[in-house]
Amino acid sequence: MATRNRKSRRNANHVAEKERDWAALPSDLVEDVANLLLDNDVADLICFRLVCKPWKSTVKLEANALLDHRYHPRRWILLPRSDDNSTSCMFLNVITRKTIKMDLEALGNHAVVAGSAAAPEGMLVLRDEASLVIRILNPLTGHVIDLPSVKTLRRGRRRGPVSSKFRVEHKVTAAGFAGGNSVVIYFGEVNRMAVAKPGDARWTPVRGLGSPILTTITFQRRFYCIDHQNLLVLDMAGVFPRLAVAVAMNTRLYSVNLLDNSGKNLMVQCRRMPWDSREFCYKNVILVYKVDLEEGTVMPVHDLAGQAVFAGDLGAVLLPSAGHWPCVEPNAVYFKFGRSQLFGEHHMGKPYPVYRDVVGTLAKYLATYVSCAYSV
């Protein structure tokens, strides 16, 4: 008898499930679910919209969402392409380890700089090689916005053909966001920085630029960068945008990267090479600091709380849960700078790193992202 009752309840639940019309959910409930998904990852929102036509019509991806930071695919990184002329791309999610391949037609005839410095919050900064117009692309939503041409930064005579020297010198090497909808670009070849908003006719040069910029990041909707001595912030309050000292590092920096610790705080990873008098050679020493922006100080970090860092000449990426990554040790910094053939593996709390080849496909993807060490 009891078995018959259980079967009857299962059949009733099955019928109720079949009769439930998910597409007819109230629009306000659909929007609430969409907002919860957007808080997690814009990719989840895109998948949610594809479930059925009513949900897609209720949850719209407006074009002006391009500069809405909630829509930025900050968990996704673009892996370097073996063919710069190809529009085929591979993206890696640093949280879930998921990879997706996409064909982005918007990349045609555009230059894209690899690494985290030129992909603020997962957005891609493109330069049209014909017009030198800068474009911002959200690779997951497909939205594109045009910004002024780099030609507007030419000094003196601005008419006539653009020289090949100007083209080379004004390749974007880093980019970011400042304030609500301002875009910042940096040209490392000539140590120039400029700011523009959608709809502007020209780029506005940034003042206060001294030593070359080593690394950049967008953190809490502000643009930060590091030169050889200071952590700088872009001040947009004045008539002209200007770099100001946010934190004096009190030491000369060389190989350095800025890291966003899941929006909670800003971190600095750097490398020093003190002389070892016993072995008569320079030793790599990896240091990590946590930045207190309110106090204007930095504090050494001796424990990454299970996280791991991959760092190289093209930038750095922080893995929030390194234990979920095969062949990646938690509480470690993996680094490769210059012509070194192997990655250094530095465990926090140990004096010196060990050097070895990176093991595992996913770990090699990360190594490629920060240094172009492997082909993907």
C-alpha positions as CSV (number, residue, x, y, z in Angstrom):
1,M,0.0,0.0,0.0
2,A,2.8,2.4,1.0
3,T,4.6,1.6,-2.3
4,R,1.5,2.4,-4.3
5,N,1.1,5.8,-2.5
6,R,4.7,6.7,-3.2
7,K,4.3,5.8,-6.9
8,S,1.1,7.9,-7.0
9,R,2.9,10.9,-5.5
10,R,5.8,10.6,-8.0
11,N,3.3,10.4,-10.9
12,A,1.5,13.5,-9.6
13,N,4.7,15.4,-9.3
14,H,5.8,14.4,-12.8
15,V,2.5,15.6,-14.2
16,A,2.7,18.9,-12.4
17,E,6.3,19.3,-13.7
18,K,5.1,18.7,-17.2
19,E,2.2,21.1,-16.9
20,R,4.4,23.9,-15.4
21,D,5.0,26.6,-18.0
22,W,8.5,28.1,-17.2
23,A,8.2,30.5,-20.1
24,A,5.2,32.1,-18.5
25,L,7.0,33.2,-15.3
26,P,6.2,36.8,-14.3
27,S,8.5,39.3,-15.9
28,D,9.5,40.8,-12.5
29,L,10.6,37.4,-11.2
30,V,12.6,36.7,-14.4
31,E,14.3,40.1,-14.0
32,D,15.2,39.3,-10.3
33,V,16.8,36.0,-11.3
34,A,18.6,37.7,-14.2
35,N,20.1,40.3,-11.7
36,L,21.2,37.6,-9.4
37,L,23.0,35.8,-12.3
38,L,24.6,39.1,-13.4
39,D,26.1,39.6,-10.0
40,N,27.9,36.3,-10.4
41,D,29.0,36.3,-14.1
42,V,27.7,37.9,-17.2
43,A,28.1,34.6,-19.0
44,D,25.4,33.1,-16.7
45,L,23.1,35.9,-17.7
46,I,23.7,35.2,-21.4
47,C,22.9,31.5,-21.0
48,F,19.7,32.4,-19.0
49,R,18.5,34.6,-21.9
50,L,18.9,31.7,-24.3
51,V,16.5,29.4,-22.4
52,C,13.4,30.7,-24.2
53,K,12.1,33.6,-26.2
54,P,10.0,35.2,-23.4
55,W,13.0,35.3,-21.1
56,K,15.2,36.8,-23.8
57,S,12.6,39.5,-24.6
58,T,12.3,40.3,-20.9
59,V,16.0,40.5,-20.1
60,K,17.6,42.8,-22.6
61,L,21.3,43.6,-23.2
62,E,21.2,47.3,-23.9
63,A,24.0,48.8,-26.0
64,N,24.7,51.3,-23.2
65,A,25.6,48.3,-20.9
66,L,29.0,48.3,-22.5
67,L,30.4,50.6,-19.9
68,D,28.2,49.2,-17.1
69,H,30.8,47.4,-15.0
70,R,28.4,44.7,-14.0
71,Y,28.4,43.4,-17.6
72,H,32.2,43.2,-17.8
73,P,33.5,39.6,-18.2
74,R,36.1,40.0,-15.5
75,R,36.4,36.3,-14.8
76,W,37.3,35.5,-18.4
77,I,40.7,36.0,-20.0
78,L,41.6,35.9,-23.7
79,L,44.4,33.5,-24.4
80,P,47.0,34.7,-26.9
81,R,46.3,33.7,-30.5
82,S,48.8,31.9,-32.7
83,D,47.6,33.9,-35.7
84,D,47.1,37.6,-35.1
85,N,45.0,37.8,-38.3
86,S,42.6,35.1,-37.2
87,T,39.2,36.0,-35.6
88,S,39.1,32.6,-33.7
89,C,39.7,33.1,-30.0
90,M,39.8,30.9,-26.9
91,F,38.6,32.3,-23.5
92,L,39.3,30.8,-20.1
93,N,37.3,31.3,-16.9
94,V,39.7,31.6,-13.9
95,I,37.0,30.5,-11.5
96,T,35.4,27.5,-13.1
97,R,38.3,26.5,-15.5
98,K,35.8,26.4,-18.3
99,T,37.1,27.3,-21.8
100,I,35.1,28.5,-24.8
101,K,36.0,29.1,-28.4
102,M,34.5,32.0,-30.2
103,D,34.7,33.6,-33.6
104,L,34.8,37.3,-33.1
105,E,34.4,39.0,-36.4
106,A,35.0,42.4,-34.8
107,L,38.7,41.5,-34.5
108,G,39.1,41.7,-38.2
109,N,41.7,44.3,-39.2
110,H,42.3,45.2,-35.5
111,A,45.3,44.9,-33.3
112,V,44.7,43.3,-29.9
113,V,47.3,43.3,-27.2
114,A,47.7,40.1,-25.2
115,G,47.8,40.0,-21.4
116,S,45.8,41.5,-18.5
117,A,47.1,45.1,-18.9
118,A,45.2,45.6,-22.2
119,A,42.1,43.7,-21.2
120,P,40.6,45.7,-18.2
121,E,37.9,43.7,-16.5
122,G,37.9,41.2,-19.4
123,M,37.0,43.8,-22.0
124,L,39.1,43.9,-25.2
125,V,40.7,47.1,-26.4
126,L,41.1,47.1,-30.2
127,R,42.9,49.4,-32.6
128,D,41.6,49.6,-36.2
129,E,44.8,49.3,-38.3
130,A,43.3,51.4,-41.1
131,S,41.8,54.4,-39.2
132,L,43.6,54.0,-35.9
133,V,40.2,54.2,-34.2
134,I,40.2,52.6,-30.7
135,R,37.2,50.3,-30.0
136,I,36.1,48.5,-26.8
137,L,34.6,45.1,-27.3
138,N,32.7,43.0,-24.8
139,P,33.6,39.5,-26.2
140,L,30.6,37.8,-24.5
141,T,27.8,40.2,-25.3
142,G,29.3,41.3,-28.6
143,H,28.8,45.0,-27.9
144,V,31.3,47.4,-29.4
145,I,31.8,51.1,-28.8
146,D,33.9,53.5,-30.9
147,L,36.4,55.9,-29.4
148,P,38.4,58.6,-31.1
149,S,41.3,57.8,-33.5
150,V,44.8,57.8,-32.1
151,K,45.5,60.3,-34.9
152,T,44.1,63.0,-32.7
153,L,47.3,62.7,-30.5
154,R,49.6,63.8,-33.3
155,R,51.6,66.9,-32.4
156,G,51.8,69.8,-34.8
157,R,50.5,69.2,-38.3
158,R,47.6,66.7,-38.0
159,R,46.7,66.3,-41.7
160,G,48.2,64.0,-44.2
161,P,49.2,60.3,-44.0
162,V,50.2,58.8,-40.7
163,S,53.9,57.8,-40.6
164,S,54.8,54.2,-39.9
165,K,56.9,55.5,-36.9
166,F,53.7,57.0,-35.3
167,R,51.8,53.7,-35.9
168,V,54.5,51.7,-34.1
169,E,54.9,54.1,-31.3
170,H,51.2,54.4,-30.6
171,K,50.3,50.7,-30.2
172,V,48.2,50.3,-27.1
173,T,50.1,48.4,-24.4
174,A,47.7,48.9,-21.5
175,A,44.2,50.2,-20.9
176,G,41.6,50.7,-18.2
177,F,38.6,52.6,-17.0
178,A,38.4,55.7,-14.9
179,G,35.3,57.1,-13.3
180,G,31.9,56.3,-14.9
181,N,32.6,55.9,-18.6
182,S,36.1,57.2,-19.3
183,V,38.6,54.9,-21.1
184,V,42.3,55.2,-20.5
185,I,45.0,54.0,-22.9
186,Y,48.7,53.8,-22.5
187,F,51.4,53.7,-25.2
188,G,54.5,52.1,-23.6
189,E,56.7,52.8,-26.6
190,V,56.6,56.5,-26.1
191,N,55.3,56.6,-22.4
192,R,52.1,58.5,-23.3
193,M,48.7,58.2,-21.7
194,A,45.3,59.5,-22.8
195,V,41.7,59.6,-21.8
196,A,38.4,59.7,-23.8
197,K,34.7,59.1,-23.4
198,P,32.3,57.7,-25.9
199,G,31.3,60.6,-28.2
200,D,34.5,62.6,-27.7
201,A,36.2,64.0,-30.8
202,R,39.7,63.5,-29.6
203,W,41.9,61.9,-26.9
204,T,43.0,64.1,-24.0
205,P,46.6,63.6,-22.9
206,V,47.2,62.7,-19.2
207,R,49.5,65.0,-17.2
208,G,51.9,64.1,-14.5
209,L,53.5,61.2,-16.3
210,G,57.1,60.8,-15.4
211,S,58.9,57.4,-15.4
212,P,57.6,54.6,-17.7
213,I,54.6,52.7,-16.4
214,L,55.3,49.1,-15.4
215,T,51.8,47.8,-14.8
216,T,48.2,49.0,-14.7
217,I,44.8,47.9,-13.3
218,T,41.2,49.0,-13.0
219,F,40.1,48.6,-9.4
220,Q,36.8,49.8,-8.0
221,R,36.2,51.9,-11.1
222,R,39.5,53.8,-10.8
223,F,42.6,53.5,-12.9
224,Y,45.9,52.6,-11.0
225,C,49.4,52.1,-12.3
226,I,52.9,51.7,-11.0
227,D,56.1,53.4,-12.2
228,H,59.5,52.5,-10.8
229,Q,58.7,54.0,-7.3
230,N,55.1,54.8,-6.7
231,L,51.5,53.5,-7.0
232,L,49.7,56.2,-9.0
233,V,46.0,56.9,-9.4
234,L,44.4,58.8,-12.3
235,D,42.7,61.9,-10.9
236,M,39.8,63.0,-13.1
237,A,38.5,65.8,-10.8
238,G,40.5,68.6,-12.4
239,V,40.3,70.3,-15.8
240,F,42.9,67.9,-17.2
241,P,43.3,64.2,-16.1
242,R,46.4,63.9,-14.0
243,L,48.4,61.1,-12.3
244,A,48.8,61.5,-8.6
245,V,50.7,59.4,-6.0
246,A,48.4,57.1,-4.1
247,V,51.0,55.1,-2.3
248,A,54.8,55.7,-2.1
249,M,56.4,52.3,-2.4
250,N,59.8,53.5,-0.9
251,T,61.7,51.0,-3.0
252,R,62.7,50.8,-6.7
253,L,60.5,48.4,-8.6
254,Y,61.3,46.4,-11.7
255,S,59.2,43.3,-12.5
256,V,55.9,44.2,-10.8
257,N,52.2,43.5,-11.3
258,L,48.9,44.8,-9.8
259,L,46.3,42.3,-8.7
260,D,42.6,42.7,-7.9
261,N,41.8,40.5,-4.9
262,S,38.1,39.9,-5.9
263,G,37.3,43.5,-5.4
264,K,38.2,43.4,-1.7
265,N,41.6,45.0,-1.9
266,L,44.5,45.8,-4.2
267,M,47.7,43.7,-4.2
268,V,51.1,44.2,-5.6
269,Q,53.4,41.3,-6.7
270,C,57.0,42.2,-7.5
271,R,60.4,40.6,-8.0
272,R,63.7,41.6,-6.5
273,M,67.1,40.3,-7.3
274,P,69.5,40.7,-4.4
275,W,73.1,39.6,-4.7
276,D,73.9,36.3,-3.0
277,S,77.5,36.7,-1.7
278,R,77.8,33.0,-0.9
279,E,76.9,31.7,-4.4
280,F,78.1,34.8,-6.2
281,C,74.9,35.3,-8.2
282,Y,71.6,37.2,-8.1
283,K,68.7,35.5,-6.5
284,N,65.0,35.9,-7.4
285,V,62.9,37.0,-4.5
286,I,59.1,37.2,-4.9
287,L,57.2,39.7,-2.7
288,V,53.5,40.3,-2.3
289,Y,52.0,43.3,-0.7
290,K,48.4,44.3,0.3
291,V,47.6,48.0,-0.4
292,D,45.8,50.2,2.1
293,L,44.5,53.0,-0.2
294,E,43.0,54.9,2.7
295,E,46.2,55.0,4.8
296,G,48.5,55.1,1.7
297,T,50.6,52.2,2.9
298,V,51.5,48.7,1.8
299,M,51.8,45.6,4.1
300,P,53.7,42.4,3.3
301,V,51.6,39.3,2.6
302,H,52.9,36.0,3.8
303,D,49.9,33.9,3.1
304,L,47.7,33.9,0.0
305,A,44.9,32.1,1.8
306,G,44.8,29.2,-0.7
307,Q,45.1,31.5,-3.8
308,A,47.8,31.4,-6.4
309,V,49.3,34.0,-8.8
310,F,50.6,33.6,-12.3
311,A,52.8,36.5,-13.3
312,G,54.9,37.5,-16.4
313,D,55.8,40.2,-18.7
314,L,52.3,40.5,-20.1
315,G,50.6,40.9,-16.7
316,A,49.3,38.7,-13.9
317,V,46.2,36.7,-12.9
318,L,45.0,35.8,-9.4
319,L,43.3,32.4,-9.0
320,P,40.8,32.8,-6.1
321,S,40.7,29.0,-5.4
322,A,44.0,27.5,-6.5
323,G,43.1,24.1,-5.0
324,H,40.5,23.6,-7.8
325,W,43.3,23.8,-10.4
326,P,45.2,20.6,-11.2
327,C,48.9,20.9,-11.0
328,V,48.7,24.4,-9.3
329,E,49.9,24.7,-5.7
330,P,47.9,26.9,-3.4
331,N,49.7,29.8,-1.8
332,A,52.2,30.0,-4.6
333,V,53.4,32.5,-7.1
334,Y,54.4,31.3,-10.6
335,F,56.4,33.7,-12.6
336,K,58.4,34.1,-15.8
337,F,60.2,37.3,-16.8
338,G,62.6,38.1,-19.6
339,R,64.3,35.2,-21.5
340,S,64.0,32.5,-18.8
341,Q,62.8,29.2,-20.3
342,L,61.3,27.9,-17.1
343,F,58.7,29.2,-14.7
344,G,59.7,30.0,-11.2
345,E,57.5,28.5,-8.5
346,H,57.7,30.5,-5.2
347,H,55.8,29.2,-2.2
348,M,54.9,31.9,0.3
349,G,57.1,31.7,3.4
350,K,60.0,30.1,1.6
351,P,63.1,32.1,0.8
352,Y,63.7,31.2,-2.8
353,P,61.7,29.7,-5.7
354,V,62.3,26.5,-7.6
355,Y,62.3,26.4,-11.4
356,R,60.4,23.9,-13.6
357,D,58.3,23.5,-16.6
358,V,54.6,24.1,-16.1
359,V,52.5,20.9,-15.9
360,G,48.9,20.5,-17.1
361,T,47.0,22.0,-19.9
362,L,45.0,24.6,-17.8
363,A,48.2,25.8,-16.1
364,K,49.9,26.2,-19.4
365,Y,46.9,28.3,-20.5
366,L,47.6,30.6,-17.6
367,A,51.3,30.7,-18.3
368,T,50.6,31.6,-21.9
369,Y,48.3,34.4,-20.8
370,V,51.0,36.1,-18.7
371,S,54.0,35.4,-20.8
372,C,53.2,33.7,-24.2
373,A,55.3,30.8,-22.9
374,Y,53.3,28.1,-24.8
375,S,51.2,27.8,-27.9
376,V,47.5,27.2,-27.5
